[in-house]
Amino acid sequence: MVAVRHLDASAIAWQRQGLIPGYAPELGQEAAQVGSGYAVDTARDFVFPTYREMGVARAMGVDMVAYMSTHKATWHGGLYDPQESRLAPIQAVVGGSVLHAVGWAHGQTLSRPADGTLGVAMTYFGDGASSQGDVHEAMNFAAVMKAPVVFFVQNNGWAISVPTERQVAGGSVAARAAGYGIPALRIDGNDVVAVVEATRRAFAHCRAGNGPALIEAMTYRRGPHSTSDDPGRYRSLNEERDDAGEDPLERFRRRLLADGVADEAFFAEALAAAKSEEEEIRAGVQALGSRPGSEMFDLVFQETTPALQAQAANWREESEHV
């Protein structure tokens, strides 16, 4: 969690310094992301993220330079291998990852492994995305087809500039699951232990063939929606401090100390390791070169049209003369 927070803060600085063009911060959501990502079995499950799940990727062991390549805009979806890492490409379409997850999960029911144990999909979305029609279609389909998918909602209080109570009828995303016959848990998303336990319960439910489950992790977005957002236009600093609740890192730190699991030396070592890791990732991101323009023609279309073939030939010919 310390590594995630330090890298998150650094990524914002990278954007200000021109190293990356944009980034979606997750300050305050470390427990929800690390806890849920920690519960994934990367040997058989598959995770479908949005553009704000850096903490999930880090918890799953994804190469962070490859992950950050998307934020540098050198590659759409990231340079990491989704099949190997079990993390689908970063999804910028609001609610889009939910449809992909349900499709993959339904595939598990159609080709059940010989031992009968299902792989489970987990898809992330926020309280704002929960109002998308695609999300409702996905939840209904998953429930009807008993697809093994965990809908993980990070309710961080804001859909960009609109608070949850102004765009989620009833104020609870978890309550909507009942309409589809989906069991739901509404948990403290700032308690990393509670998140791990709830996610494991949801995975067990899905893996046993009982269909989907939904988790609504109540947390708070302590910073801007993205590096192009100014949260001061729709909430004050006092509101941010009053509504954010307890810092998830400080909360877990106190628990570890109280349980005698860690001491001050442990926390100092964790911070030093986080700083060292960030420096390595920054160097890796800086070293990323631009992608060949020809990839647009090679990878976008399964069968390139004649017009695009001609355009590609002209592009390559002009490139040779540059």
C-alpha positions, 0 to 999 in steps of 0.5 A, a space after each residue: 500500500 505504501 508502494 502504491 501511494 508513493 507511485 501514485 503521488 509520483 505519477 502526478 508529479 510526472 504529469 506536471 513535469 511532462 513525462 506523461 500526458 495524463 493520469 488518474 490518481 487513486 489517493 485514498 483508495 489504496 486499501 480497496 485496490 490492494 486488498 481486492 487485487 491481493 485476493 486474485 488467483 492469477 493462475 485462473 482468474 482474470 481482472 478487468 480494470 478501468 483507468 484507475 486501478 494501478 493499485 490492483 495491477 501492483 498487487 497482482 505483480 504486473 510490471 509497472 513500467 509496462 503498466 505506465 506505458 498507457 499513461 505515457 500514451 505510447 501504447 493503448 492498454 499497456 505493454 504488459 501481457 494480459 494473458 500472462 498477468 491476468 489483467 486485461 488492458 486498461 479500459 478508458 470507456 466508462 463501464 466498458 470493462 464490465 461488459 468484457 468481464 461478463 463475456 469472459 466469465 460466461 466463457 468459463 461456464 461454456 468451457 468449464 475446466 475438467 476439475 469443475 473449478 471455475 475461473 472468476 472474472 473481477 471487474 472494477 467500476 465506480 459509483 458514477 459508472 454504475 449509472 451506465 446502461 451497459 452496467 445494468 445489461 451486464 449485471 442482468 446477463 451475468 445473473 441470468 447466465 450465472 456467470 462467475 464474475 465479481 462486480 467490484 464497485 469503488 464508491 469514492 463519493 464522486 462521479 468526476 464532479 457530481 456526488 454519489 447522492 445526486 446520481 445514484 438513486 437510493 445512494 447505494 450501488 449494492 442495493 441494486 444487485 437485489 433486483 438481479 438476484 445478485 448477492 451483494 456486500 457493502 464494506 468499508 473500503 478503507 479497511 484493507 483486511 475487510 476488503 481482502 476477506 470480502 473479495 475472497 468470499 465473493 470469489 468463493 461464491 462465484 467459483 462454486 457455480 453460484 453466479 455473480 456477486 457484487 462488492 461495494 467498497 465505500 471509500 473516498 477520492 481524496 484528490 482530483 478525478 484526473 490530472 486535468 481536473 480541478 476538484 476545487 470547482 465542486 468541493 472545498 478543502 474543508 469538505 474533502 477533509 471532513 468527508 474523506 474519513 480515516 486514511 487507509 494507510 494510517 489505519 492499517 499501520 495502527 492495526 499492525 502495530 497493535 497486533 505486534 506484526 510490525 514495528 517502526 523499522 518495518 515502516 521505514 523499510 517499506 517507505 525506502 523500498 517504495 522510493 527505490 521502486 519509484 525511481 526504477 519505474 520512472 527511469 523505465 518510463 523515461 526510456 520508453 521510446 515512441 511506437 512505430 507508426 506502422 502499428 496503426 496499420 498492422 494491429 487495428 484491423 484484422 483485414 486491412 482495407 485496400 485504401 488503408 493498404 495503399 495509405 500504409 505503403 505511402 507512409 512507409 515509403 515516406 518514412 524511408 526518405 525521412 
